[in-house]
Amino acid sequence: MRHATPEDLEKIGTLLDEVRRMPGLVERTPGSFYRNSKGFLHFHDDPTGMYADVRLAAGEDFARLRVQTKAEQSSLLRRVRQAVGEG
């Protein structure tokens, strides 16, 4: 599994647009988001699809979530909103 390239990220452009609108997240490099100066969310591409590594609670390790389908992307957005206190 490798970090997503700019070309990979184009496949999830709508998802990224939603994440970019969330308060408290800073996109330091394309598809790599920080919260309170700590890595929070980034993406990987794999033959089985796109995945997000996200830190859903302070002090926890990254959780890896598949984001290949619209339903999986919606689930990620819901969980990220909860983590940043927006939902």
PDB file with one MODEL, atoms N, CA, C and O in Angstrom:
MODEL        1
ATOM      1  N   MET A   1       0.853  -1.167   0.000  1.00  0.00           N
ATOM      2  CA  MET A   1       0.000   0.000   0.000  1.00  0.00           C
ATOM      3  C   MET A   1       0.902   1.235   0.000  1.00  0.00           C
ATOM      4  O   MET A   1       1.834   1.337   0.798  1.00  0.00           O
ATOM      5  N   ARG A   2       0.615   2.156  -0.894  1.00  0.00           N
ATOM      6  CA  ARG A   2       1.459   3.349  -1.001  1.00  0.00           C
ATOM      7  C   ARG A   2       0.617   4.608  -0.767  1.00  0.00           C
ATOM      8  O   ARG A   2      -0.604   4.599  -0.923  1.00  0.00           O
ATOM      9  N   HIS A   3       1.300   5.679  -0.391  1.00  0.00           N
ATOM     10  CA  HIS A   3       0.601   6.953  -0.237  1.00  0.00           C
ATOM     11  C   HIS A   3       0.002   7.352  -1.579  1.00  0.00           C
ATOM     12  O   HIS A   3       0.591   7.122  -2.635  1.00  0.00           O
ATOM     13  N   ALA A   4      -1.163   7.946  -1.516  1.00  0.00           N
ATOM     14  CA  ALA A   4      -1.874   8.359  -2.726  1.00  0.00           C
ATOM     15  C   ALA A   4      -1.110   9.478  -3.435  1.00  0.00           C
ATOM     16  O   ALA A   4      -0.612  10.407  -2.798  1.00  0.00           O
ATOM     17  N   THR A   5      -1.030   9.375  -4.736  1.00  0.00           N
ATOM     18  CA  THR A   5      -0.411  10.402  -5.568  1.00  0.00           C
ATOM     19  C   THR A   5      -1.471  11.452  -5.924  1.00  0.00           C
ATOM     20  O   THR A   5      -2.660  11.217  -5.709  1.00  0.00           O
ATOM     21  N   PRO A   6      -1.062  12.597  -6.459  1.00  0.00           N
ATOM     22  CA  PRO A   6      -2.058  13.574  -6.907  1.00  0.00           C
ATOM     23  C   PRO A   6      -3.070  12.981  -7.887  1.00  0.00           C
ATOM     24  O   PRO A   6      -4.247  13.343  -7.861  1.00  0.00           O
ATOM     25  N   GLU A   7      -2.617  12.077  -8.743  1.00  0.00           N
ATOM     26  CA  GLU A   7      -3.535  11.437  -9.687  1.00  0.00           C
ATOM     27  C   GLU A   7      -4.544  10.552  -8.958  1.00  0.00           C
ATOM     28  O   GLU A   7      -5.719  10.519  -9.321  1.00  0.00           O
ATOM     29  N   ASP A   8      -4.088   9.837  -7.933  1.00  0.00           N
ATOM     30  CA  ASP A   8      -4.994   9.007  -7.130  1.00  0.00           C
ATOM     31  C   ASP A   8      -6.038   9.881  -6.432  1.00  0.00           C
ATOM     32  O   ASP A   8      -7.216   9.532  -6.370  1.00  0.00           O
ATOM     33  N   LEU A   9      -5.588  11.015  -5.912  1.00  0.00           N
ATOM     34  CA  LEU A   9      -6.483  11.894  -5.161  1.00  0.00           C
ATOM     35  C   LEU A   9      -7.592  12.480  -6.035  1.00  0.00           C
ATOM     36  O   LEU A   9      -8.664  12.824  -5.537  1.00  0.00           O
ATOM     37  N   GLU A  10      -7.332  12.593  -7.329  1.00  0.00           N
ATOM     38  CA  GLU A  10      -8.367  13.094  -8.234  1.00  0.00           C
ATOM     39  C   GLU A  10      -9.604  12.197  -8.203  1.00  0.00           C
ATOM     40  O   GLU A  10     -10.719  12.674  -8.413  1.00  0.00           O
ATOM     41  N   LYS A  11      -9.417  10.908  -7.943  1.00  0.00           N
ATOM     42  CA  LYS A  11     -10.535   9.959  -7.891  1.00  0.00           C
ATOM     43  C   LYS A  11     -11.478  10.239  -6.725  1.00  0.00           C
ATOM     44  O   LYS A  11     -12.648   9.855  -6.761  1.00  0.00           O
ATOM     45  N   ILE A  12     -10.967  10.910  -5.686  1.00  0.00           N
ATOM     46  CA  ILE A  12     -11.782  11.200  -4.508  1.00  0.00           C
ATOM     47  C   ILE A  12     -11.904  12.710  -4.288  1.00  0.00           C
ATOM     48  O   ILE A  12     -11.974  13.186  -3.155  1.00  0.00           O
ATOM     49  N   GLY A  13     -11.927  13.439  -5.387  1.00  0.00           N
ATOM     50  CA  GLY A  13     -11.963  14.900  -5.317  1.00  0.00           C
ATOM     51  C   GLY A  13     -13.131  15.454  -4.522  1.00  0.00           C
ATOM     52  O   GLY A  13     -12.957  16.404  -3.759  1.00  0.00           O
ATOM     53  N   THR A  14     -14.319  14.881  -4.683  1.00  0.00           N
ATOM     54  CA  THR A  14     -15.496  15.362  -3.950  1.00  0.00           C
ATOM     55  C   THR A  14     -15.318  15.150  -2.453  1.00  0.00           C
ATOM     56  O   THR A  14     -15.659  16.022  -1.655  1.00  0.00           O
ATOM     57  N   LEU A  15     -14.786  13.998  -2.072  1.00  0.00           N
ATOM     58  CA  LEU A  15     -14.506  13.716  -0.662  1.00  0.00           C
ATOM     59  C   LEU A  15     -13.513  14.734  -0.102  1.00  0.00           C
ATOM     60  O   LEU A  15     -13.720  15.274   0.985  1.00  0.00           O
ATOM     61  N   LEU A  16     -12.447  14.990  -0.836  1.00  0.00           N
ATOM     62  CA  LEU A  16     -11.444  15.962  -0.383  1.00  0.00           C
ATOM     63  C   LEU A  16     -12.042  17.355  -0.236  1.00  0.00           C
ATOM     64  O   LEU A  16     -11.709  18.075   0.706  1.00  0.00           O
ATOM     65  N   ASP A  17     -12.917  17.742  -1.153  1.00  0.00           N
ATOM     66  CA  ASP A  17     -13.566  19.057  -1.056  1.00  0.00           C
ATOM     67  C   ASP A  17     -14.338  19.174   0.253  1.00  0.00           C
ATOM     68  O   ASP A  17     -14.306  20.220   0.901  1.00  0.00           O
ATOM     69  N   GLU A  18     -15.029  18.113   0.644  1.00  0.00           N
ATOM     70  CA  GLU A  18     -15.788  18.118   1.903  1.00  0.00           C
ATOM     71  C   GLU A  18     -14.849  18.223   3.108  1.00  0.00           C
ATOM     72  O   GLU A  18     -15.118  18.978   4.042  1.00  0.00           O
ATOM     73  N   VAL A  19     -13.771  17.481   3.087  1.00  0.00           N
ATOM     74  CA  VAL A  19     -12.818  17.522   4.197  1.00  0.00           C
ATOM     75  C   VAL A  19     -12.188  18.907   4.294  1.00  0.00           C
ATOM     76  O   VAL A  19     -11.979  19.413   5.397  1.00  0.00           O
ATOM     77  N   ARG A  20     -11.887  19.514   3.172  1.00  0.00           N
ATOM     78  CA  ARG A  20     -11.255  20.847   3.172  1.00  0.00           C
ATOM     79  C   ARG A  20     -12.145  21.907   3.812  1.00  0.00           C
ATOM     80  O   ARG A  20     -11.639  22.923   4.288  1.00  0.00           O
ATOM     81  N   ARG A  21     -13.439  21.696   3.832  1.00  0.00           N
ATOM     82  CA  ARG A  21     -14.375  22.658   4.427  1.00  0.00           C
ATOM     83  C   ARG A  21     -14.486  22.531   5.950  1.00  0.00           C
ATOM     84  O   ARG A  21     -15.086  23.389   6.597  1.00  0.00           O
ATOM     85  N   MET A  22     -13.928  21.496   6.512  1.00  0.00           N
ATOM     86  CA  MET A  22     -14.078  21.261   7.947  1.00  0.00           C
ATOM     87  C   MET A  22     -13.149  22.161   8.747  1.00  0.00           C
ATOM     88  O   MET A  22     -11.965  22.288   8.434  1.00  0.00           O
ATOM     89  N   PRO A  23     -13.705  22.788   9.791  1.00  0.00           N
ATOM     90  CA  PRO A  23     -12.887  23.681  10.614  1.00  0.00           C
ATOM     91  C   PRO A  23     -11.840  22.906  11.411  1.00  0.00           C
ATOM     92  O   PRO A  23     -12.068  21.776  11.843  1.00  0.00           O
ATOM     93  N   GLY A  24     -10.706  23.537  11.590  1.00  0.00           N
ATOM     94  CA  GLY A  24      -9.661  22.949  12.415  1.00  0.00           C
ATOM     95  C   GLY A  24      -8.713  22.022  11.688  1.00  0.00           C
ATOM     96  O   GLY A  24      -7.742  21.552  12.280  1.00  0.00           O
ATOM     97  N   LEU A  25      -8.970  21.744  10.407  1.00  0.00           N
ATOM     98  CA  LEU A  25      -8.076  20.882   9.642  1.00  0.00           C
ATOM     99  C   LEU A  25      -7.268  21.724   8.669  1.00  0.00           C
ATOM    100  O   LEU A  25      -7.801  22.620   8.015  1.00  0.00           O
ATOM    101  N   VAL A  26      -5.983  21.429   8.580  1.00  0.00           N
ATOM    102  CA  VAL A  26      -5.077  22.140   7.690  1.00  0.00           C
ATOM    103  C   VAL A  26      -4.480  21.125   6.728  1.00  0.00           C
ATOM    104  O   VAL A  26      -3.927  20.111   7.154  1.00  0.00           O
ATOM    105  N   GLU A  27      -4.589  21.392   5.446  1.00  0.00           N
ATOM    106  CA  GLU A  27      -4.030  20.507   4.426  1.00  0.00           C
ATOM    107  C   GLU A  27      -2.617  20.990   4.115  1.00  0.00           C
ATOM    108  O   GLU A  27      -2.437  21.985   3.413  1.00  0.00           O
ATOM    109  N   ARG A  28      -1.623  20.287   4.635  1.00  0.00           N
ATOM    110  CA  ARG A  28      -0.230  20.706   4.452  1.00  0.00           C
ATOM    111  C   ARG A  28       0.311  20.320   3.087  1.00  0.00           C
ATOM    112  O   ARG A  28       1.054  21.081   2.467  1.00  0.00           O
ATOM    113  N   THR A  29      -0.058  19.154   2.630  1.00  0.00           N
ATOM    114  CA  THR A  29       0.252  18.716   1.276  1.00  0.00           C
ATOM    115  C   THR A  29      -1.034  18.113   0.723  1.00  0.00           C
ATOM    116  O   THR A  29      -1.911  17.745   1.504  1.00  0.00           O
ATOM    117  N   PRO A  30      -1.175  18.000  -0.583  1.00  0.00           N
ATOM    118  CA  PRO A  30      -2.435  17.489  -1.126  1.00  0.00           C
ATOM    119  C   PRO A  30      -2.846  16.147  -0.492  1.00  0.00           C
ATOM    120  O   PRO A  30      -2.116  15.158  -0.557  1.00  0.00           O
ATOM    121  N   GLY A  31      -4.038  16.151   0.121  1.00  0.00           N
ATOM    122  CA  GLY A  31      -4.583  14.943   0.708  1.00  0.00           C
ATOM    123  C   GLY A  31      -4.039  14.577   2.072  1.00  0.00           C
ATOM    124  O   GLY A  31      -4.353  13.504   2.586  1.00  0.00           O
ATOM    125  N   SER A  32      -3.231  15.439   2.675  1.00  0.00           N
ATOM    126  CA  SER A  32      -2.644  15.176   3.990  1.00  0.00           C
ATOM    127  C   SER A  32      -3.070  16.297   4.945  1.00  0.00           C
ATOM    128  O   SER A  32      -2.650  17.446   4.806  1.00  0.00           O
ATOM    129  N   PHE A  33      -3.910  15.936   5.911  1.00  0.00           N
ATOM    130  CA  PHE A  33      -4.526  16.923   6.794  1.00  0.00           C
ATOM    131  C   PHE A  33      -3.988  16.797   8.214  1.00  0.00           C
ATOM    132  O   PHE A  33      -3.741  15.700   8.715  1.00  0.00           O
ATOM    133  N   TYR A  34      -3.816  17.946   8.840  1.00  0.00           N
ATOM    134  CA  TYR A  34      -3.335  18.025  10.214  1.00  0.00           C
ATOM    135  C   TYR A  34      -4.383  18.702  11.072  1.00  0.00           C
ATOM    136  O   TYR A  34      -5.173  19.518  10.597  1.00  0.00           O
ATOM    137  N   ARG A  35      -4.373  18.344  12.349  1.00  0.00           N
ATOM    138  CA  ARG A  35      -5.249  18.970  13.335  1.00  0.00           C
ATOM    139  C   ARG A  35      -4.397  19.244  14.568  1.00  0.00           C
ATOM    140  O   ARG A  35      -3.755  18.339  15.101  1.00  0.00           O
ATOM    141  N   ASN A  36      -4.395  20.489  15.016  1.00  0.00           N
ATOM    142  CA  ASN A  36      -3.567  20.872  16.166  1.00  0.00           C
ATOM    143  C   ASN A  36      -2.113  20.462  15.963  1.00  0.00           C
ATOM    144  O   ASN A  36      -1.484  19.927  16.876  1.00  0.00           O
ATOM    145  N   SER A  37      -1.590  20.704  14.799  1.00  0.00           N
ATOM    146  CA  SER A  37      -0.201  20.449  14.402  1.00  0.00           C
ATOM    147  C   SER A  37       0.183  18.966  14.412  1.00  0.00           C
ATOM    148  O   SER A  37       1.369  18.637  14.373  1.00  0.00           O
ATOM    149  N   LYS A  38      -0.797  18.081  14.464  1.00  0.00           N
ATOM    150  CA  LYS A  38      -0.520  16.636  14.455  1.00  0.00           C
ATOM    151  C   LYS A  38      -1.223  15.995  13.263  1.00  0.00           C
ATOM    152  O   LYS A  38      -2.346  16.369  12.926  1.00  0.00           O
ATOM    153  N   GLY A  39      -0.560  15.027  12.625  1.00  0.00           N
ATOM    154  CA  GLY A  39      -1.171  14.323  11.507  1.00  0.00           C
ATOM    155  C   GLY A  39      -2.534  13.777  11.889  1.00  0.00           C
ATOM    156  O   GLY A  39      -2.692  13.160  12.942  1.00  0.00           O
ATOM    157  N   PHE A  40      -3.527  14.006  11.022  1.00  0.00           N
ATOM    158  CA  PHE A  40      -4.903  13.598  11.322  1.00  0.00           C
ATOM    159  C   PHE A  40      -5.484  12.675  10.259  1.00  0.00           C
ATOM    160  O   PHE A  40      -6.168  11.708  10.592  1.00  0.00           O
ATOM    161  N   LEU A  41      -5.221  12.959   8.983  1.00  0.00           N
ATOM    162  CA  LEU A  41      -5.859  12.205   7.904  1.00  0.00           C
ATOM    163  C   LEU A  41      -4.979  12.242   6.661  1.00  0.00           C
ATOM    164  O   LEU A  41      -4.501  13.303   6.258  1.00  0.00           O
ATOM    165  N   HIS A  42      -4.770  11.077   6.059  1.00  0.00           N
ATOM    166  CA  HIS A  42      -4.090  11.001   4.771  1.00  0.00           C
ATOM    167  C   HIS A  42      -4.608   9.762   4.043  1.00  0.00           C
ATOM    168  O   HIS A  42      -5.335   8.951   4.619  1.00  0.00           O
ATOM    169  N   PHE A  43      -4.233   9.626   2.791  1.00  0.00           N
ATOM    170  CA  PHE A  43      -4.818   8.594   1.940  1.00  0.00           C
ATOM    171  C   PHE A  43      -3.759   7.695   1.320  1.00  0.00           C
ATOM    172  O   PHE A  43      -2.618   8.096   1.092  1.00  0.00           O
ATOM    173  N   HIS A  44      -4.185   6.458   1.056  1.00  0.00           N
ATOM    174  CA  HIS A  44      -3.349   5.446   0.414  1.00  0.00           C
ATOM    175  C   HIS A  44      -4.110   4.849  -0.752  1.00  0.00           C
ATOM    176  O   HIS A  44      -5.340   4.799  -0.752  1.00  0.00           O
ATOM    177  N   ASP A  45      -3.358   4.398  -1.748  1.00  0.00           N
ATOM    178  CA  ASP A  45      -3.956   3.666  -2.854  1.00  0.00           C
ATOM    179  C   ASP A  45      -3.398   2.253  -2.830  1.00  0.00           C
ATOM    180  O   ASP A  45      -2.223   2.033  -2.534  1.00  0.00           O
ATOM    181  N   ASP A  46      -4.257   1.312  -3.144  1.00  0.00           N
ATOM    182  CA  ASP A  46      -3.928  -0.100  -3.085  1.00  0.00           C
ATOM    183  C   ASP A  46      -4.699  -0.781  -4.210  1.00  0.00           C
ATOM    184  O   ASP A  46      -5.712  -0.240  -4.655  1.00  0.00           O
ATOM    185  N   PRO A  47      -4.268  -1.928  -4.682  1.00  0.00           N
ATOM    186  CA  PRO A  47      -5.051  -2.620  -5.714  1.00  0.00           C
ATOM    187  C   PRO A  47      -6.500  -2.892  -5.297  1.00  0.00           C
ATOM    188  O   PRO A  47      -7.367  -3.055  -6.156  1.00  0.00           O
ATOM    189  N   THR A  48      -6.768  -2.942  -3.993  1.00  0.00           N
ATOM    190  CA  THR A  48      -8.141  -3.173  -3.522  1.00  0.00           C
ATOM    191  C   THR A  48      -8.935  -1.885  -3.365  1.00  0.00           C
ATOM    192  O   THR A  48     -10.111  -1.935  -3.006  1.00  0.00           O
ATOM    193  N   GLY A  49      -8.320  -0.724  -3.627  1.00  0.00           N
ATOM    194  CA  GLY A  49      -9.036   0.544  -3.559  1.00  0.00           C
ATOM    195  C   GLY A  49      -8.300   1.615  -2.789  1.00  0.00           C
ATOM    196  O   GLY A  49      -7.139   1.461  -2.409  1.00  0.00           O
ATOM    197  N   MET A  50      -9.016   2.711  -2.570  1.00  0.00           N
ATOM    198  CA  MET A  50      -8.469   3.850  -1.813  1.00  0.00           C
ATOM    199  C   MET A  50      -8.790   3.658  -0.335  1.00  0.00           C
ATOM    200  O   MET A  50      -9.851   3.151   0.031  1.00  0.00           O
ATOM    201  N   TYR A  51      -7.847   4.074   0.501  1.00  0.00           N
ATOM    202  CA  TYR A  51      -8.001   3.973   1.948  1.00  0.00           C
ATOM    203  C   TYR A  51      -7.612   5.296   2.592  1.00  0.00           C
ATOM    204  O   TYR A  51      -6.768   6.034   2.084  1.00  0.00           O
ATOM    205  N   ALA A  52      -8.250   5.574   3.722  1.00  0.00           N
ATOM    206  CA  ALA A  52      -7.900   6.737   4.524  1.00  0.00           C
ATOM    207  C   ALA A  52      -7.315   6.243   5.835  1.00  0.00           C
ATOM    208  O   ALA A  52      -7.839   5.311   6.445  1.00  0.00           O
ATOM    209  N   ASP A  53      -6.240   6.861   6.263  1.00  0.00           N
ATOM    210  CA  ASP A  53      -5.730   6.672   7.615  1.00  0.00           C
ATOM    211  C   ASP A  53      -6.150   7.910   8.386  1.00  0.00           C
ATOM    212  O   ASP A  53      -5.779   9.026   8.023  1.00  0.00           O
ATOM    213  N   VAL A  54      -6.915   7.724   9.439  1.00  0.00           N
ATOM    214  CA  VAL A  54      -7.467   8.850  10.185  1.00  0.00           C
ATOM    215  C   VAL A  54      -7.314   8.594  11.684  1.00  0.00           C
ATOM    216  O   VAL A  54      -7.483   7.471  12.158  1.00  0.00           O
ATOM    217  N   ARG A  55      -6.995   9.648  12.409  1.00  0.00           N
ATOM    218  CA  ARG A  55      -6.857   9.581  13.865  1.00  0.00           C
ATOM    219  C   ARG A  55      -8.187  10.065  14.454  1.00  0.00           C
ATOM    220  O   ARG A  55      -8.420  11.269  14.569  1.00  0.00           O
ATOM    221  N   LEU A  56      -9.052   9.122  14.823  1.00  0.00           N
ATOM    222  CA  LEU A  56     -10.419   9.453  15.220  1.00  0.00           C
ATOM    223  C   LEU A  56     -10.545   9.946  16.653  1.00  0.00           C
ATOM    224  O   LEU A  56     -11.566  10.533  17.010  1.00  0.00           O
ATOM    225  N   ALA A  57      -9.536   9.722  17.478  1.00  0.00           N
ATOM    226  CA  ALA A  57      -9.561  10.204  18.859  1.00  0.00           C
ATOM    227  C   ALA A  57      -8.141  10.602  19.263  1.00  0.00           C
ATOM    228  O   ALA A  57      -7.161  10.008  18.814  1.00  0.00           O
ATOM    229  N   ALA A  58      -8.057  11.602  20.106  1.00  0.00           N
ATOM    230  CA  ALA A  58      -6.751  12.076  20.570  1.00  0.00           C
ATOM    231  C   ALA A  58      -5.996  10.937  21.245  1.00  0.00           C
ATOM    232  O   ALA A  58      -6.561  10.178  22.032  1.00  0.00           O
ATOM    233  N   GLY A  59      -4.742  10.835  20.930  1.00  0.00           N
ATOM    234  CA  GLY A  59      -3.895   9.827  21.544  1.00  0.00           C
ATOM    235  C   GLY A  59      -3.983   8.446  20.918  1.00  0.00           C
ATOM    236  O   GLY A  59      -3.237   7.546  21.304  1.00  0.00           O
ATOM    237  N   GLU A  60      -4.873   8.264  19.968  1.00  0.00           N
ATOM    238  CA  GLU A  60      -5.006   6.964  19.310  1.00  0.00           C
ATOM    239  C   GLU A  60      -4.146   6.897  18.063  1.00  0.00           C
ATOM    240  O   GLU A  60      -3.766   7.920  17.493  1.00  0.00           O
ATOM    241  N   ASP A  61      -3.849   5.682  17.652  1.00  0.00           N
ATOM    242  CA  ASP A  61      -3.164   5.467  16.384  1.00  0.00           C
ATOM    243  C   ASP A  61      -4.155   5.690  15.244  1.00  0.00           C
ATOM    244  O   ASP A  61      -5.360   5.832  15.456  1.00  0.00           O
ATOM    245  N   PHE A  62      -3.616   5.715  14.047  1.00  0.00           N
ATOM    246  CA  PHE A  62      -4.468   5.860  12.874  1.00  0.00           C
ATOM    247  C   PHE A  62      -5.322   4.618  12.681  1.00  0.00           C
ATOM    248  O   PHE A  62      -4.864   3.494  12.884  1.00  0.00           O
ATOM    249  N   ALA A  63      -6.574   4.841  12.286  1.00  0.00           N
ATOM    250  CA  ALA A  63      -7.454   3.758  11.849  1.00  0.00           C
ATOM    251  C   ALA A  63      -7.471   3.802  10.328  1.00  0.00           C
ATOM    252  O   ALA A  63      -7.517   4.879   9.734  1.00  0.00           O
ATOM    253  N   ARG A  64      -7.435   2.645   9.707  1.00  0.00           N
ATOM    254  CA  ARG A  64      -7.460   2.584   8.241  1.00  0.00           C
ATOM    255  C   ARG A  64      -8.874   2.231   7.798  1.00  0.00           C
ATOM    256  O   ARG A  64      -9.419   1.197   8.185  1.00  0.00           O
ATOM    257  N   LEU A  65      -9.462   3.109   6.978  1.00  0.00           N
ATOM    258  CA  LEU A  65     -10.824   2.926   6.494  1.00  0.00           C
ATOM    259  C   LEU A  65     -10.834   2.966   4.976  1.00  0.00           C
ATOM    260  O   LEU A  65     -10.212   3.837   4.369  1.00  0.00           O
ATOM    261  N   ARG A  66     -11.531   2.033   4.370  1.00  0.00           N
ATOM    262  CA  ARG A  66     -11.656   2.015   2.911  1.00  0.00           C
ATOM    263  C   ARG A  66     -12.581   3.160   2.495  1.00  0.00           C
ATOM    264  O   ARG A  66     -13.594   3.413   3.147  1.00  0.00           O
ATOM    265  N   VAL A  67     -12.226   3.851   1.403  1.00  0.00           N
ATOM    266  CA  VAL A  67     -13.030   4.981   0.908  1.00  0.00           C
ATOM    267  C   VAL A  67     -13.237   4.873  -0.601  1.00  0.00           C
ATOM    268  O   VAL A  67     -13.223   5.874  -1.316  1.00  0.00           O
ATOM    269  N   GLN A  68     -13.428   3.658  -1.064  1.00  0.00           N
ATOM    270  CA  GLN A  68     -13.583   3.425  -2.492  1.00  0.00           C
ATOM    271  C   GLN A  68     -14.980   3.794  -2.990  1.00  0.00           C
ATOM    272  O   GLN A  68     -15.116   4.357  -4.076  1.00  0.00           O
ATOM    273  N   THR A  69     -16.015   3.484  -2.214  1.00  0.00           N
ATOM    274  CA  THR A  69     -17.392   3.728  -2.647  1.00  0.00           C
ATOM    275  C   THR A  69     -17.937   5.009  -2.012  1.00  0.00           C
ATOM    276  O   THR A  69     -17.367   5.529  -1.053  1.00  0.00           O
ATOM    277  N   LYS A  70     -19.034   5.503  -2.554  1.00  0.00           N
ATOM    278  CA  LYS A  70     -19.689   6.694  -1.992  1.00  0.00           C
ATOM    279  C   LYS A  70     -20.138   6.425  -0.557  1.00  0.00           C
ATOM    280  O   LYS A  70     -20.023   7.303   0.298  1.00  0.00           O
ATOM    281  N   ALA A  71     -20.644   5.228  -0.284  1.00  0.00           N
ATOM    282  CA  ALA A  71     -21.077   4.877   1.073  1.00  0.00           C
ATOM    283  C   ALA A  71     -19.893   4.894   2.040  1.00  0.00           C
ATOM    284  O   ALA A  71     -20.018   5.384   3.162  1.00  0.00           O
ATOM    285  N   GLU A  72     -18.746   4.363   1.614  1.00  0.00           N
ATOM    286  CA  GLU A  72     -17.550   4.369   2.458  1.00  0.00           C
ATOM    287  C   GLU A  72     -17.049   5.790   2.683  1.00  0.00           C
ATOM    288  O   GLU A  72     -16.586   6.122   3.774  1.00  0.00           O
ATOM    289  N   GLN A  73     -17.138   6.624   1.659  1.00  0.00           N
ATOM    290  CA  GLN A  73     -16.732   8.022   1.796  1.00  0.00           C
ATOM    291  C   GLN A  73     -17.656   8.763   2.754  1.00  0.00           C
ATOM    292  O   GLN A  73     -17.192   9.558   3.572  1.00  0.00           O
ATOM    293  N   SER A  74     -18.951   8.510   2.661  1.00  0.00           N
ATOM    294  CA  SER A  74     -19.917   9.142   3.572  1.00  0.00           C
ATOM    295  C   SER A  74     -19.653   8.725   5.009  1.00  0.00           C
ATOM    296  O   SER A  74     -19.746   9.541   5.926  1.00  0.00           O
ATOM    297  N   SER A  75     -19.326   7.463   5.204  1.00  0.00           N
ATOM    298  CA  SER A  75     -19.013   6.976   6.543  1.00  0.00           C
ATOM    299  C   SER A  75     -17.773   7.679   7.099  1.00  0.00           C
ATOM    300  O   SER A  75     -17.756   8.085   8.261  1.00  0.00           O
ATOM    301  N   LEU A  76     -16.743   7.822   6.271  1.00  0.00           N
ATOM    302  CA  LEU A  76     -15.542   8.533   6.711  1.00  0.00           C
ATOM    303  C   LEU A  76     -15.881   9.971   7.089  1.00  0.00           C
ATOM    304  O   LEU A  76     -15.459  10.451   8.141  1.00  0.00           O
ATOM    305  N   LEU A  77     -16.635  10.660   6.243  1.00  0.00           N
ATOM    306  CA  LEU A  77     -16.992  12.053   6.531  1.00  0.00           C
ATOM    307  C   LEU A  77     -17.741  12.165   7.856  1.00  0.00           C
ATOM    308  O   LEU A  77     -17.473  13.070   8.647  1.00  0.00           O
ATOM    309  N   ARG A  78     -18.665  11.261   8.096  1.00  0.00           N
ATOM    310  CA  ARG A  78     -19.434  11.279   9.345  1.00  0.00           C
ATOM    311  C   ARG A  78     -18.499  11.113  10.540  1.00  0.00           C
ATOM    312  O   ARG A  78     -18.626  11.825  11.536  1.00  0.00           O
ATOM    313  N   ARG A  79     -17.569  10.180  10.441  1.00  0.00           N
ATOM    314  CA  ARG A  79     -16.644   9.929  11.546  1.00  0.00           C
ATOM    315  C   ARG A  79     -15.657  11.078  11.746  1.00  0.00           C
ATOM    316  O   ARG A  79     -15.306  11.403  12.880  1.00  0.00           O
ATOM    317  N   VAL A  80     -15.210  11.691  10.657  1.00  0.00           N
ATOM    318  CA  VAL A  80     -14.306  12.838  10.770  1.00  0.00           C
ATOM    319  C   VAL A  80     -15.045  14.017  11.406  1.00  0.00           C
ATOM    320  O   VAL A  80     -14.493  14.708  12.262  1.00  0.00           O
ATOM    321  N   ARG A  81     -16.278  14.243  10.993  1.00  0.00           N
ATOM    322  CA  ARG A  81     -17.075  15.332  11.599  1.00  0.00           C
ATOM    323  C   ARG A  81     -17.213  15.133  13.111  1.00  0.00           C
ATOM    324  O   ARG A  81     -17.091  16.085  13.882  1.00  0.00           O
ATOM    325  N   GLN A  82     -17.461  13.915  13.521  1.00  0.00           N
ATOM    326  CA  GLN A  82     -17.560  13.624  14.957  1.00  0.00           C
ATOM    327  C   GLN A  82     -16.221  13.896  15.655  1.00  0.00           C
ATOM    328  O   GLN A  82     -16.184  14.473  16.741  1.00  0.00           O
ATOM    329  N   ALA A  83     -15.136  13.476  15.023  1.00  0.00           N
ATOM    330  CA  ALA A  83     -13.815  13.648  15.627  1.00  0.00           C
ATOM    331  C   ALA A  83     -13.438  15.112  15.792  1.00  0.00           C
ATOM    332  O   ALA A  83     -12.769  15.472  16.761  1.00  0.00           O
ATOM    333  N   VAL A  84     -13.855  15.955  14.865  1.00  0.00           N
ATOM    334  CA  VAL A  84     -13.513  17.382  14.959  1.00  0.00           C
ATOM    335  C   VAL A  84     -14.604  18.177  15.671  1.00  0.00           C
ATOM    336  O   VAL A  84     -14.529  19.402  15.767  1.00  0.00           O
ATOM    337  N   GLY A  85     -15.622  17.464  16.170  1.00  0.00           N
ATOM    338  CA  GLY A  85     -16.654  18.118  16.952  1.00  0.00           C
ATOM    339  C   GLY A  85     -17.682  18.854  16.136  1.00  0.00           C
ATOM    340  O   GLY A  85     -18.313  19.792  16.624  1.00  0.00           O
ATOM    341  N   GLU A  86     -17.863  18.435  14.876  1.00  0.00           N
ATOM    342  CA  GLU A  86     -18.806  19.114  13.998  1.00  0.00           C
ATOM    343  C   GLU A  86     -20.092  18.307  13.832  1.00  0.00           C
ATOM    344  O   GLU A  86     -21.034  18.786  13.202  1.00  0.00           O
ATOM    345  N   GLY A  87     -20.151  17.122  14.368  1.00  0.00           N
ATOM    346  CA  GLY A  87     -21.333  16.304  14.161  1.00  0.00           C
ATOM    347  C   GLY A  87     -21.615  15.541  15.334  1.00  0.00           C
ATOM    348  O   GLY A  87     -22.583  14.781  15.359  1.00  0.00           O
TER     349      GLY A  87
ENDMDL
END
